[in-house]
Amino acid sequence: MSLNPEVSVVMSAFNSEEFISDSINSILNQEFKDFEFIIVNDGSTDNTLSIINKYQKIDNRIKVINQKNCGLTRSLNNAVSVANSNFI
């Protein structure tokens, strides 16, 4: 991952183990590759975080924020606050 990617992609997940892999794969399989992917685990109590962490180990564009549940808006704002690009 470049230090200043062109785009930051942000996602929040809460108890999403059933669909999180499909969602992550959808972003990672885009033709455009100069992005960072910031995923917020918003206090999930299922296997969402472990699935996200597996992806982070194989793709260094992924940043993970693990937090207690605070809702979609705050989660996405947290992701935007650590973004390193001008485009979200």
Order of alpha helices (4+ residues) and beta strands (2+ residues): beta-alpha-beta-alpha-beta-alpha
